[in-house]
Amino acid sequence: MWIAHPYATIINAESIGKNFSCIHCTTLGATSKGRPTIGDYVSLGANVTIIGNVHIGNNVTIGAGSVVVSDLPDNCVAVGNPAKVIKTISPLKA
């Protein structure tokens, strides 16, 4: 896990996979329905919020300022509020 500039960052996830990185003002938050589950090789821009029982797939990049309230599949780039997939990317090679 790599947290660059960890100011105002809240990490409350069910689980976080390997090679996770995020920038300042990240929130992984719980609701009454659960906490986020983060896959492997996930990278979050500044000021990203992921809240509730949400699953983030493997090899995902989430753009700065995005709010994630629903699942994101493997191998994608997502941005916005609410976050939407804008691009699929090549799977990582083992």
ABEGO torsion letter per residue (X at the ends): XBBBGABGBBBBBABBBBGBBBBBGBBBBBBAAEBBBBBBGBBBBBGBBBBEBBBBBBGBBBBBGBBBABBBBBGBBBBEOBBBBABBBBBBBX
